[in-house]
Amino acid sequence: FTVVKASLAYSALTDTKNDAAATDLTSKGYNFSIAAPFGATTLVANLGRANLKQDRSNIDGTTKGVQLMANYAVSKRTTAYAVVGRDVTTLDSPAAVAGDLTRQSTAVGVRHTF
């Protein structure tokens, strides 16, 4: 049994447009991840949340997501992986765009480093 690894990340983004008609975007969020190795396999779980705001269009929202991943070390430089994720974005205003947007994703692949 090997030690479980945990990580925490915080991000802040401000995308300011020089055009008066364009919309500025600000986002602040965090991501928590934990990885547990079991022999050649490593299981990873991610949880994240971000707050979104566009001042000029009066849009305010929150994105929450979860991701589960399994990595398998085929060899020293080759890894097979499978990832399943889901996130929900909730927009609070204006009424024309308010509501939830749910996205689900799945990825399977092989990564080789040279």
N, C-alpha and C positions, 0 to 999 in steps of 0.2 A: 504494500500500500504506500502510495506517494502522497505528499502534502497537496491539499486542495489550494488552488490559487484564486484569489478574489481581486477585482479591480473596480475602481469607481472613477468615472470621468464626468467633467462638467464642461459645457460649451456655451458660449455666448456669441451671437452673430448679429451684426447690424449691417444691412445692405442699403446704403443711402444712394439714391438716384439724383443726378444733377439736373435732370429734366423736371420742370415744375409739374408736368402732367403725370409723371411716373410715381409709383407708390413705394415708399420706404418699407422695409421688412425688418423686424427684430425678432429674434428667437433666443430663448434661454432654456437649457435642458440638462439632463443628466442621464448617465447610463451606468448600471451596475451589472457586473459579470462575474460568474464563478465557473471555474474549470476543475474537473476531477479526473485525473488519469487512472485508468484501469488497464495495466499492461500496455499493449500497443494502441489501445483505444482511449481517447479523451472525450469526455462529455462536457458540453458547455451550455450554460443558460444565461441569457441576457434579458434584462428588464430596462426599459427606458421611458422617459417622459420629456416632452418639450412644450413650452408655451410659445405660441405664434401671435404676432400682432402686426397689422398693417394700418398705420395711422390714417392715411388719407382716404382709404376705402372703408375704414371703420370695421375691419375684420379682426376678430379676436378668437383664438382657438387653442386647443390642446391636443397633442398627439401622444398616445400611450402605446407601447409595443412590447412584445415578448418574442424571443427567438430561442430555439433549441437546436443544438448542433452536435454532431458526432464526427470526430476525426479518427481515422485509422492509419497508423504508420505502416505502409506497405514495405518500405525500405527506408534507408537513411535519408534519402532526398525525395521520396514520393509518398504522398498522403492522399487517401481517398476521403471524401467528406459528404455529409448529407445535412441539409439545413431546412428547418421548417419555421416560418415566422408569421406573425399576425400583428397588425397595428390598426388602431382606431383613431381617426381624427374627428374631433368634435368642434364645429364652428358655432360660435355663439351669436354672431351678428354680421351683417344685417339679415333680416328675415328672408331675403331672396336666396341666400346661400347657407342659411343655418341648417344644422343637422349633423349626422354622422356619416363618415366615409370609412368603410372597413376594407382593408387589403390583406390578402393572404398570399404567401409565397413559399415555394419549395425549390430547392436547388440540390443537385447531386453532381459530383465531379471528381476529378483527379487533379492534384496540383504536384508539379515536379519542379524542383529548383536546379538550376544549372551552375 
